[in-house]
Amino acid sequence: MVRINTAAFLAFAITALAQVTPNNAGAKDVGQGNGQQFITGGCTSDADCSSACCAQVETTGLGVCSAEAASLQNGKLGCGFVDPNAEQTIADAQAQVEKQGF
């Protein structure tokens, strides 16, 4: 019988809840390649990010700008992500910009 103690269960639950999602406030900078995207903003490659680090989020497959030191935390798979669906990601970001009005 496998026993999972409460501390292990809580650690797993907190990790599962800590998954990163790109911040919609930076939608205008997604796919621009000009290094203007802030940390936690969406990205399609390292060129989008002011930190020069676009990390793929394991659960969603999306890119998020990250500090290199944090690029392997909270479900991120490290710097160097290049979005294979960049056209769709950029279109989704542009739709978000229209929705936000800025």
C-alpha positions in Angstrom: 0.0 0.0 0.0 1.3 3.5 -0.9 1.1 6.1 1.8 1.2 9.7 1.0 1.7 11.9 4.0 -0.1 15.3 4.3 3.1 17.3 3.8 3.9 15.5 0.5 0.3 15.9 -0.7 0.3 19.7 0.2 3.7 20.2 -1.6 2.3 18.5 -4.7 -0.9 20.5 -4.5 1.0 23.8 -4.2 3.2 22.9 -7.1 0.3 22.1 -9.3 -1.4 25.4 -8.4 1.8 27.4 -9.1 1.8 26.8 -12.8 2.6 30.0 -14.7 0.3 31.6 -17.3 1.3 34.5 -19.5 0.1 37.9 -18.3 -2.4 39.3 -20.7 -1.3 42.9 -19.9 1.7 42.3 -22.2 -0.3 41.0 -25.2 0.9 43.9 -27.4 4.5 42.7 -27.2 3.9 39.1 -28.1 5.8 38.1 -31.2 7.3 41.6 -31.8 10.9 40.4 -31.4 12.0 43.7 -30.0 13.0 42.7 -26.5 10.2 44.8 -24.9 8.2 42.1 -23.2 8.3 42.1 -19.4 8.8 39.0 -17.2 5.6 37.0 -17.0 4.4 38.4 -20.3 3.8 36.0 -23.2 6.4 35.4 -25.9 7.1 33.4 -29.0 10.9 33.4 -28.7 13.7 34.8 -26.6 13.8 37.9 -28.9 10.4 39.1 -27.4 11.7 39.3 -23.8 13.6 42.1 -22.1 15.2 39.2 -20.1 16.2 37.4 -23.4 14.5 34.3 -21.9 11.3 32.8 -23.3 10.4 29.7 -21.4 7.8 27.2 -22.4 5.1 26.4 -19.8 4.8 22.6 -19.7 1.1 22.4 -19.1 0.0 24.9 -21.8 2.8 24.8 -24.3 2.8 28.6 -24.3 5.8 30.8 -23.9 6.3 33.2 -20.9 9.2 35.7 -20.4 11.2 34.7 -17.4 14.4 35.5 -15.5 16.9 32.9 -16.5 17.3 31.9 -12.8 13.6 31.2 -12.6 13.2 29.6 -16.0 12.9 26.0 -14.6 10.5 26.9 -11.8 6.7 26.5 -11.6 6.3 24.3 -14.6 8.6 26.2 -17.0 11.0 24.2 -19.2 13.8 26.7 -19.5 14.9 29.5 -21.8 15.1 29.2 -25.6 11.5 28.3 -26.4 10.5 29.0 -30.0 6.7 28.7 -30.4 5.8 26.3 -33.2 2.4 27.9 -33.3 3.7 31.5 -33.3 1.2 32.7 -35.9 -1.8 31.6 -33.8 -0.2 32.8 -30.6 0.3 36.3 -32.1 -3.2 36.3 -33.5 -4.6 35.4 -30.1 -2.5 38.2 -28.5 -3.7 40.7 -31.0 -7.3 39.7 -30.2 -6.5 40.3 -26.6 -5.1 43.7 -27.3 -8.4 44.6 -29.2 -10.4 43.3 -26.3 -8.4 45.4 -23.8 -8.3 48.5 -25.9 -4.6 49.2 -25.4 
